[in-house]
Amino acid sequence: MYKHEVVVATKGLPFKVIIHKHSVIQIVRHWHRSVEINFTIHGDGDYFVSGKKTHISDGEFIVINSNEVHGVENIGPGDKRRSLTLLIPWDVLEKLKPNFDQYLILSQSSNPTDMAKIKNELNAIYQAWTTLPEETAHLEVLGHFYLLMSELFQRFLVKKNNLLYYKSEKSQSKVKKIIGYLDEHYQENLSLDIVASNFGFSRGYMARFFKKEVGQGVMSYLQLIRLSHAYEQLISSDKSIEYIATSSGYPNTKSFERTFKAVYKTAPNKYRKSLQGN
């Protein structure tokens, strides 16, 4: 789980390509300066971007602009899900579009033809990356990337509304600080009162503000952070369930197992064994 994610471009390309084909059920809130484009080939998920929920399923895409706090929940269906993520560094965007900081890229257009063009280019990138030899794939992907950006800049680019964007930016700045605090202190015995007090907020204001901007409560989000850390240890180490629970901030093993089962529909030790069996 990242409070701020540093994006490193894929070797040989000016941006990062990620193909998702795993059983992760959620990606906790994070942000980065890069613009992110997510395209679902098969499956679905609930994307939370700056507090707004958008459901994405087969053949749909979403653009996440620079520094927007975002995450994904209810990702499915398990190992059958296939999707593409492009992470485009800020300096690349500035070269393609001078003064890019004055603009936002939209995820929707009322023109079906414009939407189809974007989806076609994203699908072409996915197919090239997953089926062609590496050297050929790089060339194909690069070509379709520039066609994609040309279409986005022509049809989906809008100027920022200064007043509304300023308000949103201020709220997002607060959210980032709160998420950063939770990510640094998730192993501690935190409460809503403790978190609110750290930022000089009342308990009620903290609860309302975070829920509005992130889409869930402070303590629910803290559980996601703890679960994210625990999940990584579970699948990448042979540490005991008890150790994983306490090191991830859970008061005891039962608390961890209850949270894990609510999300993954099985006990952590059974989940680990199922991965080892595969």
C-alpha positions in Angstrom: 0.0 0.0 0.0 1.4 3.3 -1.0 0.6 6.8 0.3 2.5 8.0 -2.8 3.5 5.8 -5.6 6.6 6.5 -7.7 6.1 5.4 -11.3 9.0 3.9 -13.2 8.5 3.5 -17.0 8.7 0.1 -18.6 12.1 -0.6 -20.2 12.1 0.7 -23.7 9.0 2.8 -23.4 8.3 6.3 -22.1 5.5 5.1 -19.9 4.6 2.0 -17.8 2.5 -0.9 -19.0 0.9 -3.2 -16.4 -1.2 -6.3 -17.3 -3.5 -7.4 -14.5 -4.4 -11.1 -14.4 -4.5 -12.0 -10.7 -7.0 -12.4 -7.9 -6.3 -9.2 -5.9 -9.7 -8.0 -4.7 -8.8 -4.4 -3.9 -6.2 -1.8 -4.5 -6.1 0.7 -1.6 -6.1 4.4 -2.1 -2.9 6.0 -3.4 -1.8 8.7 -5.8 1.0 9.6 -8.1 1.9 12.5 -10.5 1.5 10.3 -13.5 -1.8 10.1 -15.4 -3.2 6.6 -15.2 -5.5 4.9 -17.8 -7.2 1.7 -16.8 -8.9 -0.5 -19.5 -10.8 -3.6 -18.5 -10.8 -6.5 -21.0 -12.8 -8.9 -18.8 -14.1 -8.4 -15.3 -15.2 -5.5 -13.3 -14.4 -3.3 -10.3 -15.4 -0.2 -8.4 -13.0 2.7 -8.9 -12.9 5.4 -6.3 -11.4 8.6 -7.7 -11.3 11.7 -5.5 -14.2 10.3 -3.5 -16.4 9.5 -6.6 -17.3 5.9 -7.3 -17.3 4.5 -10.9 -18.1 0.9 -11.8 -16.0 -0.3 -14.7 -16.7 -3.6 -16.6 -15.8 -5.4 -19.9 -14.6 -3.0 -22.6 -14.6 0.2 -20.4 -11.9 2.6 -19.4 -11.2 5.2 -16.8 -8.7 8.1 -16.8 -7.2 9.1 -13.4 -5.6 12.5 -13.6 -2.4 13.6 -11.9 -2.4 13.5 -8.0 -5.9 12.2 -7.7 -6.4 9.9 -4.8 -7.7 6.6 -6.1 -8.3 2.9 -5.4 -10.2 -0.1 -6.6 -12.6 -2.4 -4.7 -14.8 -5.4 -5.6 -12.3 -6.5 -8.3 -13.5 -9.7 -10.1 -13.9 -12.3 -11.2 -10.8 -13.7 -9.5 -8.1 -15.1 -11.8 -10.2 -14.6 -14.9 -10.0 -10.9 -14.7 -7.9 -9.2 -17.4 -7.1 -5.5 -17.6 -4.5 -3.0 -18.8 -3.0 -0.1 -16.9 -0.9 2.7 -18.6 1.0 5.1 -16.3 2.2 8.1 -18.2 4.9 10.2 -16.4 4.3 13.9 -16.0 7.4 14.9 -18.1 6.1 12.9 -21.0 2.7 14.6 -20.9 4.4 18.0 -20.7 6.4 17.2 -23.9 3.3 16.0 -25.7 1.1 18.9 -24.5 2.9 22.1 -23.3 1.2 23.6 -20.2 -0.5 20.3 -19.5 -0.9 21.4 -15.9 -3.8 23.6 -17.1 -5.8 20.6 -18.3 -7.7 17.5 -17.3 -8.4 14.4 -19.4 -12.0 13.2 -19.2 -13.1 9.5 -19.1 -16.3 10.0 -21.0 -17.6 11.6 -24.2 -21.2 11.9 -25.5 -19.9 10.9 -28.9 -19.8 7.0 -29.3 -17.3 7.2 -32.1 -14.8 9.1 -29.9 -15.3 6.5 -27.1 -14.8 3.6 -29.6 -11.5 5.1 -30.9 -10.0 5.2 -27.4 -11.2 1.7 -26.6 -9.7 0.4 -29.9 -6.3 1.9 -29.2 -6.3 0.5 -25.7 -7.3 -2.9 -26.9 -4.6 -2.8 -29.6 -2.0 -2.0 -26.9 -3.2 -4.9 -24.7 -3.2 -7.4 -27.6 0.2 -6.3 -28.8 1.7 -6.5 -25.4 0.3 -9.9 -24.6 0.7 -11.7 -27.9 3.7 -10.3 -29.9 7.5 -10.9 -29.4 9.0 -8.3 -27.1 10.8 -6.2 -29.8 7.7 -6.1 -32.1 5.4 -5.5 -29.1 7.3 -2.4 -28.1 7.0 -0.9 -31.6 3.3 -1.7 -31.9 2.5 -0.4 -28.4 4.4 2.8 -29.0 2.6 3.5 -32.2 -0.8 2.9 -30.6 0.2 4.9 -27.6 0.7 8.1 -29.7 -2.5 7.5 -31.6 -4.3 7.1 -28.2 -2.8 10.3 -26.8 -3.7 12.2 -30.0 -7.3 11.1 -29.7 -7.4 12.0 -26.0 -5.9 15.4 -26.5 -8.3 16.2 -29.4 -11.5 14.9 -27.9 -11.2 14.4 -24.1 -9.0 17.3 -22.9 -10.6 20.2 -21.0 -9.4 23.2 -19.2 -9.5 23.1 -15.4 -12.2 25.2 -13.8 -10.0 27.2 -11.5 -12.4 27.8 -8.6 -13.8 24.2 -8.5 -10.4 22.7 -9.1 -8.8 24.8 -6.3 -11.4 23.5 -3.8 -11.0 19.9 -4.9 -7.2 20.3 -4.8 -7.3 21.6 -1.2 -9.6 18.7 -0.1 -7.3 16.2 -1.8 -4.3 17.7 -0.1 -6.0 17.0 3.3 -6.9 13.5 2.2 -3.3 12.7 1.2 -2.0 13.8 4.6 -4.6 11.7 6.5 -3.8 8.6 4.3 -0.1 9.2 4.8 -0.6 9.3 8.6 -2.7 6.1 8.5 -0.1 4.4 6.4 2.7 5.3 8.7 0.9 4.4 11.9 -1.3 1.4 10.9 0.6 -0.9 13.3 -0.5 1.3 16.3 -3.7 1.1 18.3 -5.4 4.0 16.4 -8.9 5.3 16.9 -11.0 7.9 15.1 -10.4 10.3 18.0 -6.6 9.9 17.8 -6.5 10.5 14.1 -8.8 13.5 14.3 -6.8 15.0 17.1 -3.6 14.6 15.2 -5.0 17.0 12.5 -6.8 19.3 14.8 -10.2 18.1 13.7 -13.3 17.2 15.7 -14.3 13.5 15.6 -17.5 14.4 13.7 -15.7 16.6 11.1 -13.0 14.0 10.5 -15.6 11.3 9.9 -17.8 13.3 7.6 -14.9 14.8 5.6 -13.0 11.5 5.0 -16.2 9.7 4.1 -17.1 12.3 1.6 -13.7 12.5 -0.1 -12.7 8.8 0.0 -16.0 7.0 0.0 -15.5 5.1 3.3 -14.9 5.7 7.0 -11.5 6.3 8.5 -11.4 3.1 10.5 -12.7 1.0 7.5 -9.9 2.5 5.4 -7.4 1.7 8.2 -8.6 -1.9 8.0 -7.9 -2.0 4.2 -4.3 -0.7 4.8 -3.7 -3.4 7.5 -5.2 -6.1 5.2 -3.0 -4.9 2.3 0.1 -5.3 4.4 -1.0 -8.6 5.8 -1.9 -10.0 2.3 1.5 -9.2 0.9 3.2 -11.0 3.8 0.8 -14.0 3.4 1.6 -14.6 -0.2 5.3 -13.7 -0.2 6.6 -15.2 3.1 6.2 -18.3 5.3 5.6 -16.2 8.4 3.0 -17.5 10.8 -0.6 -16.1 10.7 -0.1 -14.8 14.3 3.0 -12.9 13.3 1.3 -11.5 10.2 -1.7 -10.4 12.2 0.2 -8.5 14.9 2.8 -7.0 12.6 0.0 -5.6 10.4 -1.7 -3.8 13.3 -4.4 -6.3 14.2 -5.0 -6.7 18.0 -5.1 -10.5 17.6 -5.3 -13.4 15.1 -9.0 -13.7 15.3 -9.5 -10.0 14.2 -7.2 -10.5 11.2 -8.9 -13.8 10.2 -12.4 -12.2 10.4 -11.4 -9.3 8.2 -9.5 -11.5 5.7 -12.5 -13.9 5.4 -14.9 -11.0 4.9 -12.9 -10.0 1.8 -11.4 -13.2 0.4 -14.2 -15.5 1.5 -11.8 -18.0 3.1 -9.4 -18.2 6.0 -5.8 -16.8 5.4 -4.1 -20.2 6.0 -6.5 -21.9 3.4 -5.9 -19.1 1.0 -2.1 -19.5 1.3 -2.4 -23.3 0.8 -4.5 -22.7 -2.4 -1.8 -20.5 -3.8 0.9 -23.1 -3.0 -1.2 -25.7 -4.7 -1.2 -23.7 -7.9 
